[in-house]
């Protein structure tokens, strides 16, 4: 109404007013297409009656003291589980401790804050100078690593809620065999590498995005994630801890650190009597059988193997790097900037097709198209580098895995594989040797 | 660890493993120190900037929570208390009544209450609000823009990476200090914009 009157008055003003009309139309259009926000078009009324204006409530989030409580709970849980594993060697104790952790970190904290996801925050802190890493995240990232270096993967045994929920359902664990274990064991490296690439390029946090159990902890999951979690839990009845063994990216770090652990759990408290009772006790295929070396390899075989390894590892590293760099455009497809640039590049869209939300938001922002393309090409360059690094890393891992299959390690006793053992202490119960027994 | 036999062999191996252990420890410590220099004692939370928001409607669907932690928030200080509220009524509404077919809000979360002629107060029932932003768009296009979308921190679970932020086409989400978790634009700022740009009286 007001606008109409204005139009009329302007028209009466004659030709002089044409620029004014254009200006006015421009203003109208800017209001229409710009972010029309915070423009006080209608003044606040002066109320005659007694009217108390309600206050705009701004409820606060979770108190920061509670975040520190989380760290304390983590320290206590780590210490408790480590004590139960290394000192008490009690399976029941570890089991009940893991239930406590599941209820606190899982169902109470709803799976967030977690050490697995913290990898991405730490990466982002290195890649993005403006991102300030909350101190609690550092503790969640570092503390399990330190405990693992001293005592093995006790974090996996009873602190991580993911491990705990999978441990609950592993009722009929089957042996997978070394070959399948090795092949599936490569997946976490791929997951870790991609997670670091996407966090470092500030694209996405894929560990959190494809976190299967958070939906369970919150009783609120998208359909896809619910199916994923259901598959993991149901397959987890027969394949113990499928996420921990064949997906968990944090497990990769723990695996490597645990190999150098100072006081890792042992199956027997004193001396192994070769009774073979523990042989089938491990649901995770993490017990290394004795390799007594009745037929030691001769020198020429060993040299040939060494030469193959020395050639193979760099070859796979370079091959992986090259493949990764060739795939950088696919990798970059996850980035929103790259996707927007691609959509803008594709000309001639059907007229009746509604434009995507991204395009209309981009138009509303008033950013020049050239800026989008510059940003996207920057992104592609980053992904080219990242593709090389990721590919090299995966190639190296593949090469080393093959090499380790070629090398025979001799051992006399049944020992937990320090890398893959979750310190769950199941095997301990099977060992007939007790600490107070006389040595055999 | 304690294998008594074959001492000479174990000693070399022990030496190497101790060395590796020490270097791993130093490595972890180094990472910890490096990371600590980039850290802050304060927490951050996710919030969206209403100035960048295009009310695309994804806040309602992208949140990990159902219903979304994003709600429409009414900055009363900016409201014009209009009878013909662009946030409350559908554009084609003929009679200004609270009949369901007139309402823009799909869940009846925006309540209209008579104050005095010709002013009406609008309040939001946050339990009903799904954060679709329809009213925000209406208020921003035809009114003062006193309705603004915000992440409500009593509901938000503060995910590591906000799933709405990932889907936001306007890039309106960012991590903000937990001490000042809201990015509402208030009357003071609105007045400033008003005097600077308003072309009509």
Interface residues (C-beta under 8 A of the other chain):
Chain A: X2 X6 X24 X27 X32 X35 X36 X37 X38 X39 X40 X41 X42 X43 X44 X45 X47 X48 X49 X51 X53 X54 X55 X56 X58 X59 X60 X61 X62 X64 X67 X110 X112 X113 X117 X120 X121 X122 X125 X126 X129 X131 X132 X133 X134 X135 X136 X138 X141 X142 X145 X146 X149 X204 X205 X208 X209 X214 X215 X218 X220 X222 X257 X260 X261 X262 X263 X264 X266 X336 X356 X357 X358 X360 X361 X362 X364 X365
Chain B: X1 X17 X20 X21 X24 X25 X28 X31 X32 X34 X35 X36 X38 X39 X40 X41 X42 X43 X44 X45 X50 X51 X52 X53 X54 X56 X57 X58 X64 X65 X66 X73 X74 X75 X76 X77 X78 X79 X80 X81 X82 X115 X116 X119 X121 X123 X140 X141 X142 X143 X144 X145 X148 X152 X153 X154 X156 X157 X158 X159 X160 X161 X163 X166 X169 X170 X171 X175 X178 X181 X182 X184 X185 X187 X189 X190 X191 X193 X194 X197 X198 X199 X200
